[in-house]
Amino acid sequence: MTLGFAMLVHTDFDRAAEVARYFAGNDCPVAIHVDAKVPQKVFRAFRDDLSDQTRVRFCRRVRVEWGTWSLVRATQNAASLLLETFPEVRHVFLASGSCLPLRPVAELRAHLDAHPETDFIESVTTDHVPWTVEGLEAERFTLRFPFSWRRQRALFDGYVRLQRRLGLRRRTPEGVTPHLGSQWWCLTRRTLESILSGPDRARMDAYFSKVWIPDESYFQTLARHHSTKIESRSLTLAKFDVHGKPHIFYDDHAPLLARSDCFVARKIWPRANRLYATFLDDTRPASRRADPNPGKIDRVFSKANARRGEGRAGLYSQARFPGPHYSGIPTCARYNVFCGFDDLFDGFRPWLARRIGGRVHGHLYAPDRAEFADDATVMNGCLSDSASLRDHRPAQFLTNLLWSTRGERQSFLFGPRDRQDLTAFLARDPNATIAVISGAWAVPLHRSDLSFEAMMAEAARLQRAELDFLRLLRAPGTIARTHLWTLADFVVQPEANLDGVLDEVAPPEPRRMQALPPMRDMSALLEFLPRLRDAGIKLQVTGDFDASPGAVPRAREVRHVG
């Protein structure tokens, strides 16, 4: 049995010539169609390069455009020339100029000899399988498409909407059930001649010439009409991304391609020198071969498609920037946010760094600058402490920081004095652990040198900001881990309350006994809060303090945690 190849070429002619020589050198006739858009000078050079190959022919050229009948016409011309010129051909394999054989031609010929009457062509109905990616399925057979999808997209979409609105429909030829499938097939001479020389060819051509992307349905449908036995699969490995565009294979894909056991693969990067050198060498050591099974590598491509479409948690690119309703995890790693603790405890930040490890930053969203750990001005990933750069995209500032320092848990301080643009982001991030002592800002405020009127204005401003943050943290849609206390509740049992947070955020290892940092002096707080209340500022975030003398801890009171 003789195997012939019909090749469709429009670019990278040196690679196409290399593959055509390989086929012809293995006693396989080749009929080549070159896109009529290719300049005549380039075409002649390509044809002259293969003039020494007696088993290579060039068919009549057609100006090809994606998604149109011209691609089917080009295939018909190449297949007809191959059948007419080489009567010994019993199977015709359709390939492109970017295809590369993965197994010796002798193995493909042996496979076809074992299945002499079988047509290998993917062929499914739209009723049974959702085959199309981001495109029309059943409507491609019932609507008309006089406009180019690529060059005249607005007219294409508008005319489709108009036909739907008016209820216009084309009739499918009697006795034909439209099928879809991969463009790349291997058909028997008998089936292909029945398609190309049948008495109903003119009627079928007229119908399919108005179908959208007919190269995915013409042979797939008519093979069902004429074939005696079909295996609905392609012998060519062709993988597509989430947008329906073909994956391109590079040199580092060599083991993956070999593992598929497929006979041919597309689309190969033209400068993948190692792939061409490896797979066009029939002297390479033989390996145990099985029937083509691209399903063995489907998992790899599924993961690649998912990563391309969704990205990695916490890593964004301009082409994949999450929208307002993004449902994935926005950050790449767990992190901690402590609110109010530095207002209550003296030296809380260095103490926390010693206590839980990792990197403990100050107020990353302070109004004047990002307070990085160790007072750094630049962090991993070239993140600057500039407030203006940070505030351009506050959430992405945090995601970039976490991505650049992944492997090391980050903690930072936050409060109502900071920029509040990040609060909604923190509330909906499952990687965030947020501990809040609400009203703790009153501790440094009541000891400040401000006038009482200025204190009142500042207290009102800080309480509004903190109430908005607490409202987000208590909302039903919040998925961050939260620990919330009022100032009055926290100071009653500071050891136990803080210990509960540290149990969650510290590494799972025995903890050493370590003194809590000293609590700031709050002796005058019981006088300050009623004074604010009587002046018209009702503090809702501090909680209710007992008026007894021991209700508020004194300065420098040391607590211990186990």
C-alpha positions in Angstrom: 0.0 0.0 0.0 1.3 3.5 -0.8 0.6 6.4 1.4 0.4 9.9 0.0 0.5 13.4 1.7 -1.5 16.5 0.7 0.3 19.5 2.2 -1.1 23.0 2.7 1.8 25.6 2.9 1.7 29.3 3.3 4.9 30.2 5.3 8.2 28.8 6.6 9.0 27.2 3.3 12.4 25.9 4.3 10.8 23.7 7.0 8.0 22.7 4.6 10.6 21.6 2.0 12.4 19.6 4.7 9.3 17.7 5.6 8.3 17.2 2.0 11.7 15.7 1.2 11.4 13.4 4.2 8.0 12.1 3.0 9.2 11.7 -0.6 12.4 10.0 0.5 10.3 7.4 2.2 8.5 6.7 -1.1 5.4 8.7 -0.2 4.1 11.0 -3.0 3.4 14.6 -1.9 1.0 17.1 -3.5 1.6 20.7 -2.2 -0.8 23.6 -2.2 0.9 27.0 -1.7 -1.4 29.9 -0.8 -1.9 32.3 -3.7 -1.1 35.2 -1.4 2.5 34.1 -1.3 4.5 36.2 -3.8 5.3 34.5 -7.1 9.0 34.9 -6.5 8.9 33.1 -3.2 6.7 30.4 -4.6 9.1 29.8 -7.5 12.0 29.5 -5.1 10.2 27.0 -3.0 9.2 25.0 -6.1 12.7 25.1 -7.5 14.1 23.9 -4.2 12.0 20.7 -4.5 12.4 20.3 -8.3 14.8 17.3 -7.8 12.0 15.4 -6.0 10.1 13.3 -8.6 7.4 12.4 -6.1 6.5 16.0 -5.2 3.9 17.9 -7.2 2.4 21.4 -6.9 -1.3 21.9 -7.5 -3.3 24.9 -8.7 -3.1 27.7 -6.2 -6.0 29.4 -4.3 -6.0 32.6 -2.3 -6.7 31.2 1.1 -8.4 33.0 4.0 -9.1 31.5 7.4 -12.6 30.2 8.1 -13.7 30.3 4.4 -14.4 27.9 1.6 -11.0 28.7 0.1 -9.3 26.4 2.5 -11.5 23.5 1.4 -10.9 24.3 -2.2 -7.1 24.2 -1.6 -7.4 20.8 0.0 -9.6 19.5 -2.8 -7.0 20.7 -5.4 -4.1 19.0 -3.6 -6.0 15.8 -2.9 -7.3 15.5 -6.5 -3.8 16.0 -7.9 -2.4 13.4 -5.6 -5.1 10.8 -6.6 -4.8 11.5 -10.3 -1.0 11.6 -10.5 -0.3 8.6 -8.2 -2.8 5.8 -8.8 -0.9 3.6 -6.3 -1.9 5.8 -3.4 -4.4 4.1 -1.1 -4.5 6.5 1.9 -4.2 10.3 1.7 -2.9 12.1 4.8 -3.6 15.8 5.1 -0.8 17.9 6.6 0.3 21.5 6.8 3.6 23.1 6.3 4.1 23.4 10.1 3.4 19.6 10.7 6.2 17.3 11.7 6.2 13.5 11.6 6.8 12.1 15.1 7.3 8.4 14.1 8.9 6.8 11.1 6.7 6.7 8.0 7.1 2.9 8.0 5.2 2.7 11.3 2.4 4.9 9.9 2.2 2.7 6.7 2.1 -0.4 8.9 -0.7 1.0 10.9 -2.7 1.9 7.8 -2.0 -1.6 6.3 -3.6 -3.1 9.5 -6.7 -0.9 8.9 -6.9 -0.8 5.0 -10.6 0.2 4.9 -10.6 2.7 7.8 -10.9 6.4 7.5 -9.2 8.3 10.4 -11.1 11.6 10.7 -12.6 13.2 13.8 -16.3 13.5 13.1 -18.9 14.4 15.7 -22.4 16.0 15.6 -23.2 19.2 17.4 -26.1 17.5 19.2 -23.8 15.0 20.9 -20.6 16.8 21.6 -19.8 20.5 22.5 -16.9 20.5 20.0 -16.5 24.2 19.3 -14.4 26.6 21.5 -15.9 30.1 21.6 -17.7 29.9 18.2 -20.9 28.9 16.5 -21.9 25.2 16.4 -25.3 24.4 14.9 -25.8 27.9 13.5 -22.7 27.6 11.3 -24.8 25.2 9.1 -28.1 27.3 9.1 -26.9 30.9 8.7 -25.1 32.7 5.9 -21.6 34.2 6.3 -20.8 36.6 3.5 -18.4 38.7 5.7 -15.0 37.8 7.0 -14.8 37.0 10.7 -11.3 38.3 10.9 -11.3 41.3 8.6 -15.0 42.4 8.9 -15.8 41.4 12.5 -18.5 44.1 13.1 -20.3 43.2 9.8 -20.0 39.5 10.6 -21.5 39.8 14.1 -24.1 42.3 12.9 -25.3 40.0 10.1 -25.5 37.0 12.4 -27.7 39.0 14.8 -29.9 40.2 11.9 -30.5 36.6 10.7 -31.4 35.5 14.2 -33.8 38.4 14.6 -35.5 37.8 11.3 -35.5 34.0 11.8 -33.6 33.3 8.5 -32.4 29.7 8.1 -30.7 27.7 5.4 -31.9 24.2 4.6 -29.4 21.3 5.1 -29.2 19.1 1.9 -31.4 16.1 2.1 -29.7 13.0 3.6 -26.8 15.0 5.1 -26.2 15.3 8.9 -23.6 18.0 9.5 -20.6 16.8 11.5 -17.6 18.7 12.9 -14.0 17.7 13.6 -10.4 18.4 13.2 -9.2 19.6 9.8 -6.4 17.1 9.8 -7.4 13.6 8.6 -6.3 10.5 6.8 -8.8 9.1 4.3 -8.9 6.1 2.0 -8.7 6.5 -1.7 -12.2 5.1 -2.0 -13.8 7.6 0.4 -11.9 10.6 -0.9 -12.7 9.8 -4.6 -16.4 9.4 -3.6 -16.3 12.9 -2.1 -14.4 14.5 -4.9 -16.0 12.7 -7.8 -19.5 12.0 -6.5 -22.5 13.1 -8.6 -23.7 15.4 -5.8 -20.4 17.2 -5.4 -21.7 20.5 -7.0 -24.6 20.5 -4.6 -22.5 19.8 -1.6 -19.9 22.4 -2.5 -22.5 25.0 -3.0 -24.0 24.3 0.5 -20.7 24.0 2.4 -19.2 27.1 0.7 -21.6 29.2 2.7 -20.9 27.4 6.0 -18.7 29.1 8.6 -15.3 27.4 8.9 -16.1 24.7 6.3 -12.7 23.0 6.6 -14.0 21.7 10.0 -17.2 20.2 8.5 -16.9 19.5 4.8 -14.9 16.3 4.8 -16.1 15.4 8.3 -19.7 15.4 7.1 -19.2 13.7 3.7 -16.9 11.0 5.1 -19.9 9.9 7.2 -21.9 9.8 4.0 -19.4 7.7 2.0 -17.2 5.8 4.3 -17.7 2.1 5.3 -15.7 2.5 8.5 -14.6 5.5 10.4 -12.4 5.9 13.5 -13.4 9.3 14.8 -10.0 10.5 15.7 -7.1 12.2 14.0 -3.7 10.6 13.6 -2.3 14.1 14.0 -1.6 15.6 17.4 -3.1 19.1 17.5 -3.8 20.8 20.8 -5.7 24.0 21.3 -5.8 26.6 24.0 -8.9 28.1 25.8 -9.4 30.5 22.9 -9.3 27.8 20.2 -5.9 28.7 19.0 -3.3 25.9 18.4 -0.6 25.2 20.9 2.9 25.7 19.4 5.5 23.0 20.1 9.1 24.0 20.9 12.3 22.0 21.4 11.6 21.3 25.1 8.4 19.5 24.1 10.3 16.6 22.6 9.6 14.1 25.4 5.9 15.1 25.5 5.5 14.6 21.7 7.2 11.2 21.8 5.0 10.1 24.7 1.8 10.8 22.7 2.6 8.0 20.2 1.0 10.1 17.5 2.3 9.9 13.9 2.3 13.7 13.2 2.1 16.8 15.2 1.2 20.4 14.5 2.0 23.2 15.1 5.8 23.2 15.3 7.8 26.3 15.9 9.9 26.8 12.7 13.1 27.4 14.7 12.7 24.2 16.8 15.9 22.8 15.3 16.2 20.0 17.8 12.7 18.7 17.1 13.3 18.6 13.4 16.7 17.0 13.7 15.3 14.4 16.1 12.0 13.4 14.4 13.2 13.5 10.8 16.0 11.0 11.6 14.8 7.5 10.9 18.0 6.1 12.2 17.2 7.0 15.8 16.8 4.1 18.2 13.4 2.4 17.9 11.2 2.4 21.0 8.1 0.4 22.0 5.2 1.9 20.2 1.5 1.8 20.8 -1.5 3.1 18.9 -1.7 6.9 18.8 -3.1 8.2 22.1 -3.0 11.9 22.6 -5.1 11.4 25.7 -2.0 10.4 27.5 -0.8 14.0 27.5 -4.2 15.6 27.7 -3.6 16.3 31.4 -0.6 18.4 30.6 -2.5 20.5 28.2 -5.5 20.8 30.4 -3.3 22.2 33.2 -1.6 24.5 30.6 -5.0 25.8 29.4 -6.1 26.3 33.0 -3.0 28.2 33.9 -3.2 30.3 30.8 -6.8 31.2 31.4 -6.7 31.5 35.2 -3.0 32.2 35.9 -1.5 31.3 39.3 -2.9 32.5 42.6 -1.4 35.8 43.4 0.4 36.3 40.1 -1.1 38.6 37.6 -0.2 39.7 34.1 -1.6 42.6 32.0 -3.4 40.1 29.8 -5.0 38.2 32.7 -5.8 41.0 35.2 -8.6 39.9 37.4 -12.0 41.7 37.0 -14.2 42.9 39.8 -16.0 39.6 40.1 -12.8 37.4 40.1 -13.6 34.3 42.2 -10.1 32.9 42.5 -7.6 33.3 45.4 -6.1 36.8 44.9 -2.8 36.2 46.7 -0.2 33.4 46.6 0.4 32.8 50.3 -0.9 33.2 53.8 -0.2 36.5 55.6 -1.1 38.2 58.8 -2.6 41.7 59.5 -2.5 43.1 63.0 -4.7 46.1 63.7 -4.3 48.1 66.9 -1.7 46.0 68.6 1.1 48.6 68.1 -1.2 51.2 69.7 -1.7 49.1 72.7 1.8 47.5 73.2 5.1 49.2 73.2 7.6 47.5 70.8 5.0 45.1 69.5 6.5 44.9 66.0 10.0 43.6 67.0 8.5 41.4 69.6 6.2 39.8 67.0 9.1 39.2 64.6 11.0 37.3 67.4 7.8 35.5 68.4 6.5 34.1 65.1 9.4 34.5 62.7 8.9 35.5 59.0 9.0 39.2 58.1 7.0 41.7 60.1 6.5 45.0 58.4 5.2 48.2 59.9 2.3 50.1 58.4 2.6 49.1 54.8 -0.2 51.6 54.0 0.9 54.5 56.1 0.0 57.8 54.4 3.6 58.9 53.8 5.4 55.6 52.8 5.3 51.8 53.0 7.0 50.8 56.2 9.0 47.7 55.2 10.6 45.5 57.7 14.1 46.6 58.8 13.2 50.1 57.5 14.1 49.0 54.0 13.3 51.4 51.1 13.2 48.6 48.4 11.8 45.1 48.9 12.0 41.9 46.9 10.7 42.4 43.3 12.0 46.0 43.3 9.0 47.2 45.3 9.6 50.8 46.4 8.3 52.3 49.6 6.9 55.2 47.6 3.4 56.0 48.7 2.4 57.3 45.3 3.5 54.1 43.5 1.8 51.9 46.2 -1.4 53.8 46.0 -1.7 53.5 42.2 -2.8 49.9 42.8 -2.9 49.1 46.5 -4.1 45.5 46.2 -1.5 44.7 43.6 1.2 46.2 45.8 0.4 43.5 48.4 0.1 40.7 45.9 3.4 41.6 44.4 5.0 41.7 47.8 3.6 38.3 48.7 4.7 36.8 45.4 8.2 38.2 45.6 8.7 36.9 49.2 6.8 33.5 48.8 8.2 30.9 51.1 8.5 33.4 53.9 5.3 34.4 55.8 4.6 38.1 55.9 2.9 40.1 58.6 2.1 43.8 58.7 0.4 46.4 60.8 -2.8 48.2 59.7 -5.1 50.7 61.2 -7.7 53.5 60.6 -4.8 56.0 60.1 -3.6 54.1 57.1 -4.9 54.3 53.5 -8.2 52.3 53.5 -8.3 51.3 49.8 -7.2 47.8 50.7 -10.0 46.9 53.2 -12.4 45.2 50.8 -9.5 43.2 49.3 -8.4 41.9 52.7 -11.9 40.9 53.7 -12.4 38.6 50.6 -8.9 37.0 50.7 -8.9 33.5 52.2 -5.1 33.8 52.7 -5.5 36.7 55.2 -5.5 36.3 58.9 -6.7 39.6 60.4 -6.6 40.4 64.1 -8.3 43.7 65.2 -8.4 45.5 68.5 -11.0 48.1 67.7 -10.7 51.4 69.4 -7.0 50.8 70.3 -6.2 54.1 68.5 -7.7 55.9 71.5 -4.7 54.9 73.6 -2.1 57.1 71.8 -4.7 59.7 71.0 -5.6 60.4 74.6 -1.9 60.9 75.4 -1.1 63.2 72.4 -0.4 66.9 72.6 -3.4 67.8 70.4 -6.0 70.2 71.7 -9.2 68.6 72.8 -11.1 69.9 69.7 -8.5 68.4 67.5 -8.8 65.1 69.4 -12.5 65.1 68.9 -12.2 65.6 65.2 -9.5 62.9 64.9 -11.5 60.4 67.1 -14.5 60.9 64.8 -12.4 60.4 61.7 -10.7 57.3 63.0 -13.9 55.7 64.2 -15.6 56.2 60.9 -12.8 54.4 59.1 -12.6 51.6 61.6 -16.4 51.1 61.6 -16.3 50.7 57.8 -13.5 48.1 58.1 -15.3 46.2 60.8 -18.5 46.2 58.7 -16.7 44.5 55.9 -15.1 42.0 58.2 -18.5 41.0 59.6 -20.3 40.9 56.3 -21.6 37.5 55.1 -19.2 37.4 52.1 -16.1 37.8 54.2 -13.7 34.8 53.9 -10.6 36.1 55.6 -9.8 34.6 59.0 -10.7 37.2 61.5 -10.2 37.8 65.3 -12.1 40.8 66.5 -12.1 42.4 70.0 -13.0 45.8 71.3 -10.3 47.5 73.4 -12.2 46.8 76.5 -12.6 43.1 75.8 -9.0 42.6 74.8 -7.3 44.2 77.9 -9.3 41.9 80.2 -7.4 38.8 79.0 -4.6 39.9 76.7 -2.5 36.8 77.1 -5.3 34.4 76.1 -6.6 36.6 73.3 -3.2 37.0 71.7 -2.3 33.4 72.3 -5.3 32.3 70.1 -4.0 34.4 67.2 -0.5 33.1 67.6 -1.6 29.5 67.6 -3.0 30.1 64.1 -0.3 32.1 62.5 2.9 30.8 64.2 4.8 27.8 62.8 3.6 24.4 64.2 6.5 24.0 66.6 7.0 24.2 70.4 7.0 27.9 71.5 9.3 29.3 74.1 8.1 31.2 77.1 8.3 34.9 76.1 7.1 38.0 77.9 4.4 40.1 76.2 5.7 43.5 75.3 4.8 46.2 77.8 1.3 47.7 77.5 1.1 51.4 77.1 -0.1 53.6 79.9 -3.9 53.9 79.8 -4.5 55.3 83.3 -6.1 58.5 82.0 -8.3 56.6 79.4 -11.3 56.3 81.7 -11.4 60.0 82.0 -10.8 60.7 78.3 -13.6 58.4 76.9 -16.5 60.0 79.0 -15.2 63.4 78.2 -15.4 62.6 74.4 -18.9 61.2 75.0 -20.1 64.3 76.8 -18.7 66.4 74.0 -20.8 64.5 71.5 -18.4 61.8 70.2 -19.9 58.5 71.1 -17.2 55.8 70.7 -18.8 52.6 69.4 -15.5 50.7 68.9 -13.7 50.8 72.2 -16.2 48.8 74.2 -17.5 49.4 77.7 -14.9 49.8 80.4 -15.7 49.0 84.0 -15.3 52.1 86.1 -13.5 50.3 88.9 -9.9 51.2 89.5 -8.5 47.9 88.2 -10.4 48.0 84.9 -7.5 49.5 82.9 -4.0 48.0 83.1 -1.2 50.3 84.3 1.8 51.1 82.2 4.7 48.7 82.1 2.5 45.8 83.3 4.2 42.7 82.0 2.1 39.7 80.8 3.3 36.2 79.8 2.1 33.7 77.2 3.0 30.0 77.0 
